[in-house]
């Protein structure tokens, strides 16, 4: 008996030892934050002060060392995230994630991400290119240093990290431009609607108070829905890899002049809205050396802050919502598929071979065809490669622009003139940039290249054979509007229409519903003595002006003859104040109503186009929300009629009643009959998901995901909380960071990330900001060296040659 017990104990100890060793093997060491570290590539010593939340303040004696250190630090905290970016830029996802990603790689190659990046780097100023080379050298040094004990993601996937060069950095900027482009989706949805239903039906999807339906739609567009469906599918796969396909891409930013503040100096606030991921998109850093003394947030993989401050200025970004993409239908020579008809003659496509490596060790070679308009996007669909009609794509992201040089100008600028010079070089992705400086000036400029084209808001593919529909360059910078020290004392942007109808050029029809913008203006317009807490309150505000505007139309159906379920919804939304806080029952029933309303209006027709079209149209919230307003106000739309009911024509009242019933059924079926479960924050929760979170056992054992957290708001509130229409109300997008700069004290910048600085699961900085973020908290981030050293939590690492 004693021998058997010892045997069992021995086996148990061996298993325990094996698991302990496996666990240790799985988890790589944490970064070094204190002491001394030798990096032979350095020329001089570099001081790195890391605060209690893992934010590095890097002080170097020259720029080469500064950016080498920045790359080294970024890699040690975010290596897997950087590696996924590199794979996407190169179009080599299938080499790691499996052959099922081959079509996604083909799609990325078709977008010409890396091809354009090569040209961007070639055009850079040599002295600026050196900065990017130093940054990549720092990343590569960490890769070589850690190769024997890589982060757990590499061990699980059996992959090795890619070495970096400036082309990957430039490619990442184009990847972000692709993500922020809102034009491709309406082109897909509207093109399919045009083909199936015709012009009149399509015209009723477009909020018509702002623009006329274009004559371009009269062009014959047949047998293209399969192309639209394939593009829709590949966009879904790609965007879900880095976040959520349906995520609302937007942002808030505003700047308030000293005459309206408590300090007599400006405040600048910014919270970009992106798909959530774990680790988050942004990495906070402070860089001091050479020409640079700048702090803020960069995308992990970008050398310097994209949004931030230096000792003289600060700036913030929001998406300009520019219409930056058009599809063209090309006529193909029936005798030669590599020729297309343009401007009265047959022209040859540019043919380029691309080799895509696969995880199996094999590879695939494809040929990408490019016309005067751009690459052939329809070749991603095998059935259409021999078609006599193909679709090409013109995208501003294919233009060779100067953003990488512009970042250096932006981060080192001293005044409004420097800011203007930097903005002139920004083109892709189009941004609204707000500005403030220590002298009390505030301003705004759109940093965007706007294509000059015939019939601007078409949102359907254009005739490729007619030269007059080609893009004719871009709107000159000198013609773009701007604001500098406006009389009202503040400037706010929230992806709403910021440029008036008097502007002679078409920019976009993709403006967000004015709900967020109007609410921000409400909170800033007539106020004096605005302080830091006021800035935070605006960023955290949950009021939906959209809800307050449309509720009266819903309630016009009256209470008579409502079913019990309809009455419950009617009473809750009727008593609701439009504030979408976590405990609001009215907010849950309102969003359930909107989801049901969109389904009842559009599903019967859009389902005829195939899977995904209802969700795709519903996710065009910058259009659908404005269209809902219009339908509620006028009661007119042929889409209200349910084509499945014969001998009956439904109107707005009937659809509202159906949607009240649908909202009740949606809530009770999902959350039960206990009214205590009918709270917005219980349905609208947020989990920050790692790329490997889809493997449930890994997610559970390794605690990859962070959350869930109850959450308020929606895409229509300043404190944004977008969700996927086709799934639950779970939040998928929102403030990817929050930042407020106080120009009375640059050491009082208030900042927060959704989870943390580090991508290392075992790091204390993997999620140490999550509770603070989700409770509406901020943390102070300092700027001056004396203040940094005075922090009792600061950790000091000296990097030596």
BELQUICOR-V117315 format. One record per residue. N is the residue number from 1. SS is DSSP state (alpha for helix, beta for strand, coil for the rest). PHI is phi in whole degrees, -180 to 180 (NA if undefined). Layout:
[[N/SS/PHI] [N/SS/PHI]]
//
This chain:
[[1/coil/NA] [2/alpha/-65] [3/alpha/-65] [4/alpha/-63] [5/alpha/-64] [6/alpha/-64] [7/alpha/-64] [8/alpha/-63] [9/alpha/-63] [10/alpha/-64] [11/alpha/-62] [12/alpha/-59] [13/alpha/-65] [14/alpha/-66] [15/alpha/-64] [16/alpha/-61] [17/alpha/-64] [18/alpha/-62] [19/alpha/-64] [20/alpha/-66] [21/alpha/-67] [22/alpha/-62] [23/alpha/-62] [24/alpha/-66] [25/alpha/-64] [26/alpha/-66] [27/coil/-101] [28/coil/-77] [29/coil/-64] [30/coil/-80] [31/coil/-63] [32/coil/-88] [33/coil/-114] [34/coil/-133] [35/beta/92] [36/beta/-131] [37/beta/-138] [38/beta/-88] [39/coil/-128] [40/coil/-56] [41/coil/-73] [42/coil/-75] [43/coil/-95] [44/coil/-134] [45/coil/-70] [46/beta/-128] [47/beta/-99] [48/beta/-120] [49/beta/-105] [50/beta/-111] [51/coil/-83] [52/coil/-66] [53/coil/-103] [54/coil/83] [55/coil/-86] [56/beta/-88] [57/beta/-111] [58/beta/-107] [59/beta/-118] [60/coil/-129] [61/coil/-90] [62/coil/-152] [63/alpha/-72] [64/alpha/-62] [65/alpha/-67] [66/alpha/-59] [67/alpha/-84] [68/alpha/-60] [69/alpha/-65] [70/alpha/-62] [71/alpha/-66] [72/alpha/-60] [73/alpha/-68] [74/alpha/-61] [75/alpha/-68] [76/alpha/-69] [77/alpha/-99] [78/alpha/-136] [79/alpha/-62] [80/alpha/-66] [81/alpha/-59] [82/alpha/-62] [83/alpha/-69] [84/alpha/-67] [85/alpha/-61] [86/alpha/-61] [87/alpha/-64] [88/alpha/-67] [89/alpha/-58] [90/alpha/-83] [91/coil/67] [92/coil/-129] [93/coil/-63] [94/alpha/-63] [95/alpha/-68] [96/alpha/-118] [97/alpha/-90] [98/coil/110] [99/alpha/-65] [100/alpha/-65] [101/alpha/-95] [102/alpha/-60] [103/alpha/-63] [104/alpha/-66] [105/alpha/-64] [106/alpha/-60] [107/alpha/-62] [108/alpha/-64] [109/alpha/-64] [110/alpha/-65] [111/coil/-71] [112/coil/63] [113/alpha/-58] [114/alpha/-72] [115/alpha/-57] [116/alpha/-68] [117/alpha/-60] [118/alpha/-58] [119/alpha/-70] [120/alpha/-60] [121/alpha/-68] [122/alpha/-60] [123/alpha/-87] [124/coil/-63] [125/coil/-66] [126/alpha/-55] [127/alpha/-67] [128/alpha/-80] [129/alpha/-60] [130/alpha/-60] [131/alpha/-62] [132/alpha/-69] [133/alpha/-67] [134/alpha/-64] [135/alpha/-59] [136/alpha/-65] [137/alpha/-63] [138/alpha/-65] [139/alpha/-60] [140/alpha/-67] [141/alpha/-65] [142/alpha/-65] [143/alpha/-59] [144/alpha/-67] [145/alpha/-69] [146/alpha/-102] [147/coil/-60] [148/coil/-80] [149/coil/-149] [150/coil/-76] [151/coil/-56] [152/alpha/-59] [153/alpha/-60] [154/alpha/-67] [155/alpha/-70] [156/alpha/-67] [157/alpha/-87] [158/coil/65] [159/coil/-122] [160/coil/-120] [161/coil/-71] [162/coil/-79] [163/coil/-72] [164/coil/-104] [165/coil/-147] [166/alpha/-57] [167/alpha/-64] [168/alpha/-67] [169/alpha/-60] [170/alpha/-63] [171/alpha/-63] [172/alpha/-64] [173/alpha/-62] [174/alpha/-76] [175/alpha/-61] [176/alpha/-68] [177/alpha/-63] [178/alpha/-63] [179/alpha/-63] [180/alpha/-85] [181/coil/-71] [182/coil/-101] [183/alpha/-82] [184/alpha/-63] [185/alpha/-69] [186/alpha/-64] [187/alpha/-60] [188/alpha/-70] [189/alpha/-64] [190/alpha/-69] [191/alpha/-62] [192/alpha/-68] [193/alpha/-64] [194/alpha/-60] [195/alpha/-63] [196/alpha/-85] [197/alpha/-109] [198/coil/98] [199/alpha/-65] [200/alpha/-62] [201/alpha/-66] [202/alpha/-64] [203/alpha/-59] [204/coil/-84] [205/coil/-89] [206/coil/-98] [207/coil/-57] [208/coil/-92] [209/coil/-78] [210/coil/-113] [211/coil/-157] [212/coil/-89] [213/coil/-73] [214/coil/-77] [215/alpha/-71] [216/alpha/-58] [217/alpha/-67] [218/alpha/-75] [219/coil/-63] [220/coil/-66] [221/coil/-137] [222/coil/-126] [223/coil/60] [224/coil/-116] [225/alpha/-61] [226/alpha/-65] [227/alpha/-67] [228/alpha/-56] [229/alpha/-64] [230/alpha/-69] [231/alpha/-62] [232/alpha/-59] [233/alpha/-65] [234/alpha/-69] [235/alpha/-63] [236/alpha/-62] [237/alpha/-61] [238/alpha/-65] [239/alpha/-71] [240/alpha/-69] [241/alpha/-67] [242/alpha/-109] [243/coil/174] [244/coil/-140] [245/coil/-53] [246/coil/-89] [247/coil/-56] [248/coil/-80] [249/coil/-96] [250/beta/-158] [251/beta/180] [252/beta/-121] [253/beta/-154] [254/beta/-155] [255/beta/-137] [256/beta/-119] [257/coil/-73] [258/alpha/-59] [259/alpha/-68] [260/alpha/-111] [261/beta/-112] [262/coil/-74] [263/coil/-101] [264/coil/79] [265/coil/-122] [266/coil/-70] [267/beta/-118] [268/beta/-126] [269/beta/-124] [270/beta/-154] [271/beta/-144] [272/beta/-71] [273/beta/-103] [274/beta/-137] [275/beta/-64] [276/coil/-76] [277/coil/-149] [278/beta/-132] [279/coil/-69] [280/coil/-69] [281/coil/-66] [282/beta/-88] [283/beta/-128] [284/beta/-86] [285/beta/-157] [286/beta/-125] [287/beta/-120] [288/beta/-133] [289/beta/167] [290/coil/62] [291/coil/-77] [292/beta/-104] [293/beta/-148] [294/beta/-138] [295/beta/-131] [296/beta/156] [297/beta/-121] [298/beta/-117] [299/beta/-71] [300/coil/-59] [301/coil/118] [302/coil/-113] [303/coil/-65] [304/coil/-139] [305/coil/-56] [306/coil/-84] [307/beta/-126] [308/beta/173] [309/beta/-150] [310/beta/-123] [311/coil/-75] [312/coil/-118] [313/beta/-140] [314/beta/-147] [315/beta/-152] [316/beta/-144] [317/beta/-117] [318/beta/-138] [319/beta/-67] [320/coil/-78] [321/coil/62] [322/coil/-64] [323/coil/-82] [324/coil/-109] [325/beta/-147] [326/beta/-135] [327/beta/-95] [328/beta/-124] [329/beta/-93] [330/beta/-98] [331/beta/-89] [332/beta/-99] [333/beta/-67] [334/coil/-61] [335/coil/-94] [336/beta/-155] [337/beta/-67] [338/beta/-96] [339/beta/-126] [340/beta/-132] [341/beta/-95] [342/beta/-153] [343/coil/55] [344/coil/84] [345/beta/-152] [346/beta/-80] [347/beta/-123] [348/beta/-89] [349/coil/-66] [350/beta/-75] [351/beta/-109] [352/beta/-131] [353/beta/-86] [354/beta/-129] [355/beta/-107] [356/beta/-113] [357/beta/-75] [358/coil/-114] [359/coil/-64] [360/coil/-67] [361/coil/99] [362/coil/-84] [363/beta/-146] [364/beta/-128] [365/beta/-107] [366/beta/-124] [367/beta/-119] [368/beta/-101] [369/beta/-98] [370/beta/-133] [371/coil/-103] [372/coil/-64] [373/coil/-88] [374/coil/147] [375/beta/-69] [376/beta/-79] [377/alpha/-80] [378/alpha/-74] [379/alpha/-69] [380/alpha/-71] [381/coil/-101] [382/alpha/-57] [383/alpha/-70] [384/alpha/-107] [385/coil/-65] [386/coil/-103] [387/coil/-71] [388/coil/-85] [389/beta/-144] [390/beta/-128] [391/beta/-113] [392/beta/-110] [393/beta/-134] [394/beta/-101] [395/beta/-140] [396/alpha/-61] [397/alpha/-65] [398/alpha/-88] [399/coil/-75] [400/coil/-87] [401/coil/-119] [402/coil/-123] [403/alpha/-59] [404/alpha/-68] [405/alpha/-69] [406/alpha/-64] [407/alpha/-58] [408/alpha/-66] [409/alpha/-63] [410/alpha/-65] [411/alpha/-73] [412/coil/-110] [413/coil/-69] [414/coil/-119] [415/coil/-160] [416/alpha/-62] [417/alpha/-65] [418/alpha/-63] [419/alpha/-60] [420/alpha/-60] [421/alpha/-63] [422/alpha/-69] [423/alpha/-61] [424/coil/-57] [425/coil/-94] [426/coil/-83] [427/coil/-140] [428/coil/-141] [429/coil/-74] [430/coil/-63] [431/beta/-134] [432/beta/-89] [433/beta/-118] [434/beta/-94] [435/beta/-138] [436/beta/-150] [437/beta/-142] [438/coil/-69] [439/coil/-84] [440/coil/96] [441/coil/-78] [442/beta/-131] [443/beta/-166] [444/beta/-150] [445/beta/-140] [446/beta/-81] [447/beta/-99] [448/coil/-159] [449/coil/-96] [450/coil/-103] [451/beta/-65] [452/coil/-88] [453/coil/-148] [454/coil/-77] [455/coil/51] [456/coil/-55] [457/coil/-81] [458/coil/-99] [459/coil/57] [460/coil/-137] [461/coil/-56] [462/beta/-105] [463/beta/-72] [464/coil/-71] [465/coil/-80] [466/coil/-99] [467/alpha/-60] [468/alpha/-64] [469/alpha/-93] [470/coil/-65] [471/coil/-67] [472/coil/-118] [473/coil/92] [474/beta/-132] [475/coil/-63] [476/coil/-60] [477/alpha/-58] [478/alpha/-65] [479/alpha/-91] [480/coil/-75] [481/coil/-74] [482/beta/-160] [483/beta/-129] [484/beta/-141] [485/coil/50] [486/coil/-64] [487/coil/-60] [488/coil/-71] [489/coil/86] [490/beta/-159] [491/beta/-136] [492/beta/-132] [493/beta/-132] [494/coil/-147] [495/coil/66] [496/coil/-82] [497/coil/-70] [498/coil/-104] [499/coil/-117] [500/coil/-71] [501/coil/-67] [502/coil/-72] [503/coil/-66] [504/coil/-76] [505/coil/-112] [506/coil/-74] [507/coil/-111] [508/coil/-172] [509/coil/-122] [510/coil/-100] [511/coil/-61] [512/coil/-68] [513/coil/-54] [514/coil/-70] [515/alpha/-54] [516/alpha/-66] [517/alpha/-60] [518/alpha/-64] [519/alpha/-66] [520/alpha/-62] [521/alpha/-61] [522/alpha/-57] [523/alpha/-82] [524/alpha/-113] [525/coil/-54] [526/coil/-104] [527/coil/-100] [528/coil/-128] [529/coil/67] [530/beta/-64] [531/coil/-120] [532/alpha/-58] [533/alpha/-64] [534/alpha/-64] [535/alpha/-61] [536/alpha/-66] [537/alpha/-62] [538/alpha/-66] [539/alpha/-62] [540/coil/-100] [541/coil/-73] [542/coil/-111] [543/beta/-79] [544/beta/-104] [545/alpha/-66] [546/alpha/-59] [547/alpha/-61] [548/alpha/-63] [549/alpha/-76] [550/alpha/-95] [551/alpha/-55] [552/alpha/-59] [553/alpha/-70] [554/alpha/-66] [555/alpha/-75] [556/coil/-65] [557/coil/-66] [558/coil/78] [559/coil/-97] [560/coil/-70] [561/coil/63] [562/coil/-80] [563/coil/-72] [564/alpha/-59] [565/alpha/-66] [566/alpha/-61] [567/alpha/-66] [568/alpha/-61] [569/alpha/-64] [570/alpha/-57] [571/alpha/-68] [572/alpha/-67] [573/alpha/-75] [574/alpha/-68] [575/coil/-93] [576/coil/-83] [577/coil/-97] [578/coil/83] [579/beta/-95] [580/coil/-95] [581/coil/-82] [582/coil/-66] [583/coil/-98] [584/coil/-77] [585/alpha/-84] [586/alpha/-61] [587/alpha/-63] [588/alpha/-63] [589/alpha/-69] [590/alpha/-66] [591/alpha/-70] [592/alpha/-64] [593/alpha/-64] [594/alpha/-61] [595/alpha/-63] [596/alpha/-68] [597/alpha/-63] [598/alpha/-60] [599/alpha/-63] [600/alpha/-66] [601/alpha/-79] [602/alpha/-113] [603/alpha/-64] [604/alpha/-59] [605/alpha/-82] [606/alpha/-66] [607/alpha/-65] [608/alpha/-70] [609/alpha/-82] [610/coil/128] [611/coil/-69] [612/coil/95] [613/alpha/-75] [614/alpha/-63] [615/alpha/-63] [616/alpha/-64] [617/alpha/-67] [618/alpha/-62] [619/coil/-79] [620/coil/-81] [621/alpha/-64] [622/alpha/-66] [623/alpha/-102] [624/alpha/-66] [625/alpha/-66] [626/alpha/-69] [627/alpha/-70] [628/alpha/-61] [629/alpha/-54] [630/alpha/-64] [631/alpha/-64] [632/alpha/-63] [633/alpha/-73] [634/alpha/-99] [635/coil/70] [636/coil/-117] [637/coil/-180] [638/alpha/-68] [639/alpha/-69] [640/alpha/-64] [641/coil/-72] [642/coil/-86] [643/coil/-70] [644/coil/-84] [645/coil/-101] [646/coil/-81] [647/coil/58] [648/coil/-151] [649/coil/-124] [650/coil/-75] [651/coil/-114] [652/alpha/-60] [653/alpha/-59] [654/alpha/-64] [655/alpha/-69] [656/alpha/-62] [657/alpha/-62] [658/alpha/-60] [659/alpha/-73] [660/alpha/-62] [661/alpha/-66] [662/alpha/-63] [663/alpha/-65] [664/alpha/-63] [665/alpha/-64] [666/alpha/-61] [667/alpha/-70] [668/alpha/-73] [669/alpha/-70] [670/alpha/-90] [671/alpha/-122] [672/coil/86] [673/coil/-94] [674/coil/-78] [675/alpha/-65] [676/alpha/-68] [677/alpha/-92] [678/coil/-96] [679/coil/-117] [680/alpha/-57] [681/alpha/-69] [682/alpha/-78] [683/alpha/-87] [684/coil/-105] [685/beta/-102] [686/beta/-127] [687/beta/-119] [688/beta/-85] [689/coil/-103] [690/beta/-77] [691/alpha/-56] [692/alpha/-90] [693/alpha/-64] [694/alpha/-63] [695/coil/-86] [696/alpha/-58] [697/alpha/-66] [698/alpha/-66] [699/alpha/-60] [700/alpha/-71] [701/alpha/-70] [702/alpha/-102] [703/coil/53] [704/coil/-71] [705/coil/-80] [706/beta/-119] [707/beta/122] [708/beta/-82] [709/beta/-126] [710/beta/-63] [711/coil/-141] [712/coil/-109] [713/coil/77] [714/coil/-159] [715/coil/-67] [716/coil/-105] [717/beta/-114] [718/coil/-53] [719/coil/-81] [720/coil/-75] [721/beta/-151] [722/beta/-70] [723/beta/-138] [724/coil/-85] [725/coil/-56] [726/coil/-79] [727/coil/-121] [728/coil/-82] [729/coil/-88] [730/coil/-55] [731/beta/-72] [732/beta/-120] [733/beta/-147] [734/beta/167] [735/beta/-67] [736/coil/-76] [737/beta/-170] [738/beta/-129] [739/beta/-147] [740/beta/-133] [741/beta/-102] [742/beta/-106] [743/coil/-78] [744/coil/-84] [745/coil/-161] [746/coil/-70] [747/coil/-93] [748/coil/-116] [749/beta/-65] [750/beta/-104] [751/beta/-148] [752/beta/-158] [753/beta/-104] [754/coil/-65] [755/coil/-133] [756/coil/-179] [757/coil/-77] [758/coil/-101] [759/coil/-98] [760/coil/-83] [761/coil/-56] [762/coil/-87] [763/coil/-75] [764/coil/-66] [765/coil/-97] [766/coil/-69] [767/coil/-150] [768/coil/-77] [769/coil/-106] [770/alpha/-64] [771/alpha/-63] [772/alpha/-65] [773/alpha/-59] [774/alpha/-78] [775/coil/-99] [776/coil/81] [777/coil/-92] [778/coil/-135] [779/beta/-133] [780/beta/-83] [781/beta/-122] [782/coil/-102] [783/coil/-127] [784/coil/-84] [785/alpha/-60] [786/alpha/-61] [787/alpha/-67] [788/alpha/-63] [789/alpha/-66] [790/alpha/-74] [791/coil/-70] [792/coil/-68] [793/coil/-95] [794/coil/-68] [795/beta/-118] [796/beta/-117] [797/beta/-119] [798/beta/-106] [799/beta/-94] [800/beta/-122] [801/coil/-64]]
//
